[in-house]
């Protein structure tokens, strides 16, 4: 099997196992970043939207009251079913449908959508450039892409550390990017970046680790990895009370509003 196929199979396996935890995860379900996405996107009532790698469905659910229809898509059928139960059965949203879809090979016609969203997912994709090309393809000319994902520092040594920390916790983490990389990939895909900002999320370390099934040995390795981090990398993640039950850290996200050319 190719490396990309292996990576997607690993993501499917892990997110089948941990699907329900992502529906209830406060990191994904709550936070002012969801409100910020609405404020930046300025969705319109006649828009048809696609949410890529919907996970627990929180972004699709957030946008649903503002648009005509949302398709929530995900590579993992179990995750999609968990999202459906949350959005339809629990929340009663009537304008959301669900479809299994590979972010790098979307099963939708060209120039279909007014809005494409993707939140806290592209770091799992084997080919982020291909994902962005697919976003550009399915967007109508002039339509909006709203993207949020983990952000790496510009310093290469610190960036490698941050990626290694994330990958130890979740082996399906492929890689994140810095702002310059995101801007370059968007330009190559035919997406004009209209707005870009950084958003900081602080996490309780132990629930964050346990959500991916990390055992005590892996948690101990994560603690040691942070303690040995380069100074700039440690500053980027800002750990507090490290090694204690109350330990926290931050990860930094990029939020991009792009427009299909």
C-alpha positions as CSV (number, residue, x, y, z in Angstrom):
1,X,0.0,0.0,0.0
2,X,1.1,3.6,-0.6
3,X,2.1,5.9,2.2
4,X,-1.0,8.0,1.6
5,X,-3.3,4.9,1.7
6,X,-1.6,3.7,4.9
7,X,-2.1,7.1,6.5
8,X,-5.8,7.3,5.6
9,X,-6.3,3.7,6.8
10,X,-4.7,4.6,10.2
11,X,-6.9,7.7,10.5
12,X,-10.0,5.6,9.8
13,X,-9.0,3.0,12.3
14,X,-8.3,5.5,15.1
15,X,-11.3,7.7,14.5
16,X,-13.6,4.7,14.3
17,X,-12.3,3.8,17.7
18,X,-12.5,7.3,19.2
19,X,-15.4,8.8,17.3
20,X,-17.8,9.3,20.2
21,X,-15.1,11.1,22.2
22,X,-14.8,13.7,19.5
23,X,-18.5,14.5,19.6
24,X,-18.2,15.3,23.3
25,X,-14.8,16.9,23.2
26,X,-14.9,20.4,24.6
27,X,-11.9,21.3,22.4
28,X,-14.0,20.6,19.3
29,X,-17.5,21.2,20.5
30,X,-17.0,24.5,22.3
31,X,-14.9,27.6,22.0
32,X,-15.0,31.1,20.6
33,X,-13.2,29.8,17.5
34,X,-16.6,28.5,16.1
35,X,-18.1,31.9,16.6
36,X,-15.0,33.5,15.0
37,X,-15.5,31.3,12.0
38,X,-19.1,32.5,11.6
39,X,-18.0,36.1,12.0
40,X,-15.2,35.9,9.4
41,X,-17.2,33.8,6.9
42,X,-20.4,35.9,7.0
43,X,-22.5,33.1,5.7
44,X,-25.6,33.9,3.6
45,X,-29.0,32.2,3.9
46,X,-29.0,31.0,0.3
47,X,-25.6,29.3,0.5
48,X,-24.9,25.6,0.1
49,X,-22.0,24.5,2.2
50,X,-19.7,21.5,2.5
51,X,-17.9,20.7,5.8
52,X,-14.9,18.5,5.1
53,X,-13.6,16.1,7.7
54,X,-16.5,17.0,9.9
55,X,-15.4,14.8,12.8
56,X,-18.0,15.3,15.6
57,X,-20.0,17.6,13.3
58,X,-19.6,20.7,15.3
59,X,-18.7,23.0,12.4
60,X,-21.5,21.8,10.3
61,X,-23.9,22.2,13.1
62,X,-22.6,25.7,13.8
63,X,-23.1,26.9,10.2
64,X,-26.4,25.1,9.6
65,X,-28.7,27.9,11.0
66,X,-27.0,30.5,8.7
67,X,-27.2,28.6,5.3
68,X,-29.6,26.8,3.2
69,X,-27.9,23.4,3.5
70,X,-24.7,21.8,4.7
71,X,-23.2,18.5,3.7
72,X,-21.1,17.1,6.5
73,X,-18.5,14.8,5.1
74,X,-15.8,12.6,6.6
75,X,-13.5,9.7,5.6
76,X,-14.6,7.6,8.5
77,X,-18.2,6.2,8.4
78,X,-18.3,5.6,12.2
79,X,-17.3,9.2,12.8
80,X,-20.0,10.4,10.3
81,X,-22.7,8.3,12.1
82,X,-21.7,9.8,15.5
83,X,-21.9,13.3,13.9
84,X,-25.3,12.5,12.4
85,X,-26.7,11.3,15.8
86,X,-25.4,14.5,17.4
87,X,-26.6,16.9,14.7
88,X,-30.0,15.3,13.8
89,X,-31.1,13.1,16.7
90,X,-29.7,15.3,19.6
91,X,-29.9,18.8,18.1
92,X,-32.7,18.4,15.5
93,X,-31.0,20.2,12.6
94,X,-33.0,19.5,9.5
95,X,-30.8,21.0,6.8
96,X,-27.7,18.9,7.3
97,X,-27.0,15.7,5.2
98,X,-24.0,13.3,5.5
99,X,-21.7,11.8,3.0
100,X,-18.5,9.7,3.3
101,X,-15.8,11.6,1.4
102,X,-12.0,11.7,1.0
103,X,-10.8,15.3,1.4
104,X,-8.3,14.7,-1.3
105,X,-10.8,13.2,-3.8
106,X,-14.1,14.8,-3.1
107,X,-17.2,13.1,-4.7
108,X,-18.9,16.3,-5.7
109,X,-19.2,18.1,-9.0
110,X,-17.1,21.1,-9.9
111,X,-18.3,24.6,-8.8
112,X,-21.1,23.3,-6.6
113,X,-20.7,25.1,-3.2
114,X,-20.9,28.6,-2.0
115,X,-18.9,27.7,1.1
116,X,-16.4,25.0,2.1
117,X,-15.3,24.6,5.7
118,X,-12.6,22.5,7.3
119,X,-11.7,22.8,11.0
120,X,-8.9,21.2,12.9
121,X,-8.4,18.4,10.3
122,X,-5.8,19.1,7.5
123,X,-2.9,18.1,9.7
124,X,-4.2,14.5,9.2
125,X,-4.2,14.7,5.4
126,X,-1.3,13.0,3.5
127,X,-1.5,15.7,0.7
128,X,-2.7,19.1,1.9
129,X,-2.0,20.6,-1.6
130,X,-4.4,18.2,-3.2
131,X,-7.0,18.9,-0.5
132,X,-6.8,22.6,-1.3
133,X,-7.0,21.9,-5.1
134,X,-10.2,19.9,-4.4
135,X,-11.6,22.7,-2.3
136,X,-11.0,25.2,-5.2
137,X,-12.6,22.8,-7.7
138,X,-15.9,22.3,-5.8
139,X,-16.2,26.0,-4.9
140,X,-18.1,28.3,-7.2
141,X,-15.9,31.2,-8.6
142,X,-15.6,33.8,-5.9
143,X,-17.0,31.4,-3.2
144,X,-15.5,31.1,0.3
145,X,-13.2,28.6,1.9
146,X,-13.0,28.7,5.7
147,X,-10.0,26.8,7.0
148,X,-8.8,26.3,10.6
149,X,-5.9,24.0,11.6
150,X,-2.9,23.6,13.8
151,X,-0.2,26.2,13.1
152,X,3.6,25.6,13.3
153,X,6.2,28.2,14.3
154,X,8.4,29.5,11.6
155,X,11.5,28.2,13.3
156,X,12.3,24.8,11.8
157,X,13.6,23.1,15.0
158,X,10.6,24.2,17.0
159,X,8.2,23.2,14.2
160,X,9.7,19.7,14.1
161,X,9.2,19.4,17.9
162,X,5.6,20.5,17.8
163,X,4.8,18.1,15.0
164,X,6.6,15.3,16.9
165,X,4.6,16.0,20.1
166,X,1.3,15.9,18.2
167,X,2.3,12.7,16.4
168,X,3.3,10.9,19.5
169,X,-0.2,11.5,21.0
170,X,-1.9,10.7,17.7
171,X,0.1,8.7,15.1
172,X,-2.5,9.7,12.4
173,X,-1.2,13.2,12.6
174,X,0.6,13.7,9.3
175,X,2.0,17.3,9.6
176,X,1.0,20.8,10.3
177,X,2.2,24.0,8.5
178,X,3.3,27.5,9.2
179,X,1.5,30.6,7.9
180,X,3.8,31.1,4.9
181,X,3.3,27.4,3.9
182,X,-0.4,27.8,4.0
183,X,-0.4,31.0,2.0
184,X,1.8,29.4,-0.7
185,X,-0.3,26.3,-0.9
186,X,-3.5,28.3,-1.2
187,X,-2.0,30.5,-4.0
188,X,-0.9,27.4,-5.9
189,X,-4.4,25.9,-5.6
190,X,-6.1,29.0,-6.9
191,X,-7.4,30.3,-3.6
192,X,-6.9,33.9,-2.7
193,X,-6.3,34.5,1.0
194,X,-8.4,37.4,2.1
195,X,-8.0,37.1,5.8
196,X,-5.6,35.2,8.1
197,X,-5.3,35.2,11.9
198,X,-3.9,33.1,14.8
199,X,-6.2,31.5,17.4
200,X,-4.8,30.1,20.6
201,X,-6.4,27.1,22.4
202,X,-5.4,26.0,25.9
203,X,-5.8,22.3,26.6
204,X,-6.0,20.2,29.8
205,X,-3.1,17.9,29.0
206,X,-4.4,14.6,30.4
207,X,-7.9,14.7,28.8
208,X,-6.3,15.7,25.6
209,X,-4.0,12.7,25.7
210,X,-6.6,10.2,26.9
211,X,-9.0,11.2,24.1
212,X,-6.6,9.4,21.7
213,X,-6.3,6.4,24.0
214,X,-2.8,7.2,25.3
215,X,-1.6,4.8,28.0
216,X,0.5,5.8,31.0
217,X,3.7,5.0,29.2
218,X,2.9,7.3,26.2
219,X,1.8,10.0,28.6
220,X,5.1,9.8,30.4
221,X,6.9,10.1,27.0
222,X,4.9,13.1,26.1
223,X,5.8,14.7,29.5
224,X,9.5,14.0,28.9
225,X,9.3,15.2,25.3
226,X,8.0,18.6,26.5
227,X,10.6,18.9,29.2
228,X,13.3,18.4,26.5
229,X,11.8,20.8,24.1
230,X,13.8,23.6,22.4
231,X,13.2,26.9,24.2
232,X,11.3,28.4,21.3
233,X,9.1,25.3,20.9
234,X,8.3,25.3,24.6
235,X,7.5,28.9,24.4
236,X,5.2,28.2,21.5
237,X,3.2,25.6,23.5
238,X,3.5,27.4,26.9
239,X,3.1,24.4,29.2
240,X,1.8,25.2,32.8
241,X,2.1,22.9,35.8
242,X,3.8,20.4,33.6
243,X,3.8,16.9,35.0
244,X,1.0,17.6,37.4
245,X,-2.6,16.4,37.1
246,X,-3.6,20.0,36.3
247,X,-1.0,20.4,33.5
248,X,-2.1,22.5,30.5
249,X,-0.5,23.7,27.2
250,X,-1.6,25.6,24.2
251,X,-1.6,24.8,20.5
252,X,-1.9,27.6,18.0
253,X,-4.3,27.5,15.1
254,X,-4.5,29.4,11.9
255,X,-7.8,30.7,10.6
256,X,-8.0,31.5,6.9
257,X,-10.7,32.9,4.8
258,X,-10.0,32.3,1.2
259,X,-11.8,32.9,-2.0
260,X,-11.8,30.7,-5.1
261,X,-10.5,32.5,-8.2
